Amino acid sequence: MPWDLTKCPHKGPVSFTNVDAQAAVTAADFTQSVYVNISAATGGTKQAYTYCDIGDWIICVVGHAHKDRLGFWTRPGNCFIPGWAGWQMNTPALKIAQIAGAPVHGVFPDGLRYPRPAMLEGLNL
């Protein structure tokens, strides 16, 4: 999978692979999410955005959890890396629990959801 250069102004780590994307999901800590919301359309999807450091890059990881028939956030949705075209995986059980427990908060990270070099952090680019 390549970085979608129409969305990623800084491109992304050159050697990034699907294995790296899976490792980023594994490393993601959704208890530290910068943005969590519940879908307005159905109320059945909770999504959380958090960041991982991958080498000299900051990568956003998005995770989804879905409600079960009793209304609890126990079903997996997908996890993906914004800008990493054509890749997703089921949200792992541990991550579903983190997303389920995360309060709705934050502001959608817009352009900051795409990879950026760590050296640019705090420069408001």
Summary of the structure (lengths in Angstrom):
residues: 125
radius of gyration: 14.3
end to end distance: 25.4
largest distance: 45.2
contacts: 358
relative contact order: 0.25
helix: 23%
strand: 33%
